Amino acid sequence: MLESFLEFSYGLLETVGLPVLFAIFVLKGSLIGKVFPTSVFLPGYVLAIRATYWEAALVVLVVTVAHVLGQLVVYAGCRRYGRPFVESNSYLDLETERFDRWFAQYGGVAIFATNVVPWTRGVIAIPAGVNSYPVGRYTTYISASTVLYHGAYVTLALAGIAVLV
């Protein structure tokens, strides 16, 4: 009984796991899914499917694209509607003054740096959008930092797989 349940669960994970991760990471990028811990979901999925290097690279690509899309929603919303775009959402309790200062002082470096630090990821989209930072540069910085961030978690999971095998 337990064995058949585990086989079913594994099959379900292989079938819908990546699309579910995509949805979770779009939400994370758009600041809605901040409660979903990357440190659990990303390596957990890689470990659960015992990903090969190619599968792991695909996972990094998928979650990076998803996270960037989510951040671009926040960026575009703040660019068009200003801070009320995120302030009207009661689920977000963001103190953005420090991000405003970092963005004003460091620009693209702040965009890159805050996207590789847990819990600050994505918040810089607010001052970047409000200040109409060029979308191409913004996308480049968040893409590079997000690949680095997600790649680190997946690399740790691959190291775990290597130890287990």
C-alpha positions in Angstrom: 0.0 0.0 0.0 2.7 2.5 1.0 4.8 1.5 -2.0 2.0 2.1 -4.4 1.3 5.5 -2.8 5.0 6.5 -3.1 5.1 5.4 -6.7 1.9 7.4 -7.4 3.4 10.5 -5.6 6.7 10.2 -7.5 4.8 10.0 -10.8 2.7 13.0 -9.9 5.8 14.9 -8.9 7.5 14.1 -12.2 4.4 15.0 -14.2 3.3 18.3 -12.6 6.2 19.2 -10.4 7.9 21.6 -12.8 4.7 23.5 -13.8 3.9 23.8 -10.1 7.4 25.2 -9.4 6.9 27.6 -12.3 3.7 28.9 -10.7 5.2 29.1 -7.3 8.2 31.1 -8.5 6.0 33.5 -10.5 4.3 34.2 -7.2 7.6 34.5 -5.4 8.9 37.0 -8.0 5.7 39.1 -7.7 6.2 39.3 -4.0 2.9 37.3 -3.3 4.7 34.0 -2.7 7.4 35.3 -0.3 6.1 32.7 2.2 7.2 29.8 -0.1 10.8 29.0 1.0 13.1 28.7 -2.0 15.5 26.8 0.3 13.0 24.0 0.6 11.0 23.9 -2.7 13.9 24.1 -5.1 16.4 21.6 -3.6 13.5 19.4 -2.4 12.2 19.0 -5.9 15.7 18.3 -7.3 16.4 15.8 -4.6 12.9 14.2 -5.0 13.3 13.5 -8.7 17.0 12.7 -8.4 17.7 15.2 -11.2 20.5 14.7 -13.6 22.7 17.7 -14.4 20.6 18.5 -17.5 17.3 18.2 -15.5 18.8 20.5 -12.8 19.8 23.0 -15.5 16.2 22.9 -16.8 14.9 23.5 -13.3 17.1 26.5 -12.8 16.0 27.9 -16.2 12.3 27.4 -15.5 12.3 28.9 -12.0 14.5 31.8 -13.1 12.2 32.7 -16.0 9.2 32.4 -13.6 10.8 34.5 -10.9 11.9 37.2 -13.4 8.3 37.3 -14.9 6.9 37.8 -11.4 9.4 40.6 -10.7 8.6 42.3 -14.0 4.9 42.4 -13.0 5.8 44.4 -9.8 8.3 46.6 -11.8 5.7 47.3 -14.5 2.9 47.9 -12.0 5.0 50.3 -10.0 6.2 52.0 -13.2 2.7 52.6 -14.3 0.8 53.1 -11.0 3.5 54.0 -8.6 3.7 52.7 -5.0 0.0 52.3 -4.6 0.3 49.2 -6.9 2.0 47.3 -4.1 0.8 49.3 -1.1 -2.8 48.5 -1.8 -2.1 44.8 -1.2 -2.4 44.2 2.5 -0.5 40.9 2.4 2.7 42.9 1.7 4.2 44.7 4.7 7.1 46.3 3.0 9.4 48.9 4.5 11.0 50.1 1.3 12.9 53.2 2.5 16.2 51.4 2.8 15.6 49.9 -0.8 14.9 53.4 -2.1 18.2 54.6 -0.6 20.2 51.7 -2.0 18.6 52.1 -5.4 19.3 55.8 -5.5 22.9 55.3 -4.4 23.8 52.2 -6.3 21.3 51.6 -9.1 22.0 48.4 -11.0 24.4 47.1 -8.4 21.6 47.3 -5.8 19.2 45.5 -8.1 21.7 42.7 -8.5 22.8 42.5 -4.9 19.3 42.5 -3.4 18.3 39.6 -5.7 20.9 37.3 -4.3 19.9 37.9 -0.6 16.9 36.0 0.8 14.0 38.1 2.0 15.2 41.2 0.0 14.6 39.6 -3.4 12.2 41.4 -5.6 11.6 44.4 -3.3 14.0 46.6 -5.3 11.4 46.3 -8.2 9.4 48.9 -6.4 11.9 51.8 -6.5 13.2 50.6 -9.9 9.7 50.8 -11.4 8.7 54.0 -9.7 11.9 55.7 -11.0 11.4 54.3 -14.5 14.8 52.4 -14.5 15.4 51.1 -18.0 13.5 47.7 -18.3 16.3 46.1 -20.3 19.0 46.8 -17.7 16.6 45.9 -14.9 15.8 42.5 -16.6 19.5 41.8 -17.2 20.4 42.4 -13.5 17.5 40.4 -12.1 18.1 37.6 -14.5 21.8 37.3 -13.8 21.3 37.4 -10.0 18.4 35.1 -10.1 20.3 32.4 -12.1 23.1 32.7 -9.5 20.7 32.4 -6.6 18.7 29.5 -7.9 21.8 27.8 -9.2 23.4 27.8 -5.8 20.4 26.0 -4.3 20.2 23.5 -7.1 24.0 22.9 -6.9 23.6 22.1 -3.2 20.9 19.6 -4.0 23.0 18.0 -6.7 25.8 17.6 -4.2 23.3 15.9 -1.9 22.3 13.5 -4.6 26.0 12.7 -5.3 26.5 11.9 -1.6 23.4 9.7 -1.5 24.2 7.7 -4.6 
